Amino acid sequence: MPTNISFEEIEQLVQLIKNVHGFDFSNYSAASLKRRVARIIQLQNLSLFDLKSLLTNDPDYFEYFLTEITVNVTEMFRDPEFFQSLNKHVLPYLKSYQHIKVWNAGCSSGEELYSFAIAFEEEGLYQRSFMYGTDINAIVIDQARSGRYPLKQLTLYADNYLQAGGSKSLEHYYQCDNDMAVITPALKQRTLFSIHNLVSDGVFNEFHLISCRNVLIYFDQALQEKVLQLFYDSLANFGFLCLGSKESLKGNVAKRFKVIDRKNNIYQKIT
């Protein structure tokens, strides 16, 4: 089935989703949306009319669509050098706080937030921290809450953990359940996963560390600046912001941050 979709048709699809479901994709990268919609149509052998009908009439299909259209590529201790820098530059500073709040925005299925939890635990910070993981996608949030991952994946993550400077063994932080690995209850007790839409939702707490890595690259510049302002407004004074390797601070908010590690995109709010 042909999958040549015009940008005008993508705009119409975005408007339909906004009208029916209240999700606004208008400031997402049009090229990225076009690629992902074309992929869905091709995989499911749909016409654009079929896709619109499903999105209009089938709420369960919309949840599937969200899973496919949003980016959910993640792993534990992804980019070990970033976690080395976090251990060196950020965690020593956070030790001066009695209570620490962390927000992992666009947390997908939770692997990165649990990586933060492990890093904080090994520095003696976890018991005075609370960690929020948010995503637009209810399906991946449910997986994050469960803390259940294929055991094969955790075996692969063990190398990341050691490269990131882990002081124990990754096996210390999960239990085996047949072919699944389950994050230990002790590591889940100070985490909360919930739905949050970076496009439309606002500040919901004050944080000492916000991580949003490899999410902004899928937004256009106007939306990137809007979300960066949200992060600025959500940070405590001298709080830290972590972005992805291909992202950077933009707009007026950039001058309100100090660069802590340019290579690993770690910044500190200074004004």
N, C-alpha and C positions, 0 to 999 in steps of 0.2 A: 504494500500500500504506500503511495507517495507520502513523503514527510516534509515536503517543501512548505514551510509555514512562513508567512510574511510577518514583519514587525507589527503591521496594522492588526493582524489576527491575534498576535500576542497581547496587544493593548486591549482588544475586545475581551480576551480571556481573563486578563487581569481585572477588568471592570466587572465581569460576571462574578468572579470570585469575591471581589469586594462587596458587591450587592447581596450575594447569597450568604456568604460566610463571614463577612466583616474583616477578612484578612486583606491587607493592602500590600500588594507586591509592586506597586507602580514605581518605586525607587530602587528596585532590585536591578541588577545588570540585565538589560534586555537580551544581550547576546547569550548570557548564561541561561536565562529562562527559556529562550528559544531552543537551545541545545537540549535541555532537559525535557521540555514538552515534546520535542521531536522524538526523543528516545522512548518516552512513555507510549506515544502513539505507535511507534514501530514495534516495540516489544509486545504490545497488546493487540496489535492489528486493528487499531481504531481509526475512525475518521475524526476530524476535528469536531464534527457535529456530535458523534458518539461521546467524545470526551466531555463536551459541554453538557450533554444530557446527564451523564453520570455525575458530574460535579454539581449539577442542579438538584438532582433527585435522590442521590445516595450518600448520606453522611459518612458511612463507613468508607466509601471510595475516596471521599475527600481526605480522610486521615491517611489513607495509602498514598494519595497524591502528594500530600505534604511531606511524607517520608521520602518520596522519590525526588521532589523538587528542591528540598532543602539539603544541604550538604552535611553528611553524617560520617565523615571520615575521621576517625580518631583512634588513639591507642594510649596505653599507659606509658608515661614518661617519654612521650613523643618529643623529639629534639632534645636528647639528653644534655646538650650543652646549655640549653635554656635553664634546665633544672639545676645545673651546676652554678649558673649565674644567680639564680634565685637563692640558693643556699649561701652563696658568698655575699651578695649585696643586699638582699631583702630580709631574709629571716633573722639575721643578727639585729637589724633595726627593729623588727616587730617584737623582739624579746622584751623591749622596754614597755610594752603594753600589757595591762592586766587582762583585757578582753580583746580578742581579735576577730573581726568579721571579714569573710572572704566571699567574693561573688565570682563564679565561673559562668559567664554569659555565653549562650550558645554551647551548652555543655554536652549536647548530643547524648550518647548512652552512658555517660558518667565516668569514663576511664580517666579523664584529666583531673576531675575533682578528687577522685580517690587517690590519684598520684600526689596531689597537693596534701591530702590527708596523711599519706605515708611520710612525705617530706617533713610536715609539721610534727608528726609523732616522733620522728627520729631526732628532731631538734628540741623535743620537750615542750612543744607549743600546742599540741592538738587539744589537750584538755582545757585550755583556756581560749579555744577558738570555736567559731561556728561557721559552717561552710554552706553556701547556697549555690545550687546548680539550677540554671534555668534554660529553657529552650522553647521554641514555638511549637514543637512537635510532641504530642501526647504519647505516641508510641515509644519514642526513644526515652522519654522521661520515665515511663513505666519500667523500662529495662534498667535505667540508672537506679531507680528506687530498689529494685530487686537485687542489684549488685551481682547478678548471675551472668557469667561469660563462658564461652567455650574454653575448656581447659587448654586446648591447643594454643589459643591466643595468649593466655597467661604465660605459657611456656616461652613464647616468642618475646613477650614483654620483659622477661627476666633479664635479658641482655641490656635493654634500655635502662632498666632500674640500676644495674651495676655501673653502667657508663655514667649515669646521672649522679653517682656518688652514694648509692644506697649502702647502708652499713650492716644490713642483715641479709636475709634472703627473701625474695618476693613471696615465696611459699608461706612465710610467716604471717602474711596478711590475707590469706584465703583458705577456705576449706574445700575439699573435693567432694562432689556429689555426682557419682558416675562420670560422665564425660563433661561435666560442668564444674567451673570454679565459682565459689560463692564468697564474696568479700566478708570478712569476719564482722560479727555484730559490733565489736569494740570500735571498728573503723567507720561504721555507719552511724553510730549513735549521735554524732554531732554534725550530721549532714541533713540537708533538706532539699529535695528536688521539686520544682514546680514549673508551671507554664508561665512564660513571660515573653511578650512580643516586643522586640527592640524597636520596631517601627512605630508602635502605637502606645505602649505602656510606659509609665514614668518611673521616677525614683521611688523605691520601696524600702530603703534602709540606708544607713551610712556605713561604708566599708573602708577597711584599711588596705585591702588588696582586691583589685578587679583584674580578671584574666579573660580576654576575649580574643582568642588566637585563630586566625584564618577563617573569620566570619565576614569582616568588613570588605574583603576583596570581592564579595559577591554583591555589594551595594554600589550604587552610583555615588558620585562625590557629595551631592547634597545630603544623602542619607548617611553617608559616613560621618559627615560633620555633625549632623543631628545626634547620632549615636555617641560620638565622642563627647559632645556636650552633656549628654545624659550620664556618661561615665564620670566626667568632671564633677557634675552636681551630686553624684552618688558617693564620691570619695571624701573621706575625712581629710583634714589638713595633713599634708605630708604622706598621704596614702599613695600606693603604688598602682600603676596601670601596666599590664602586660599585653602586647599585641603580637600578631603572627609575624613570621619572618619576611613576608612580602607586603606588610602593611606599615603605615607610618601615621604620625599625628598630622592633622590637617586643620586649616582654618584658624580662627582667632584663638581657639583653645590651646593650640600648640605652645604659645609663649607662656602659658601658665604651668608648664611642666619642665622639670629638669631631666636631662638625659642621664640615666644611670648606666645603661648598657645599650649602645646604639645597635650593635650587631644582633643582640637578642631581643631588641625592642622592649626594654623595661624603662619606665619613666616614673617620676615622682612629682606629685602635685605640690607646687610651692607657693601659689597665691590664690 
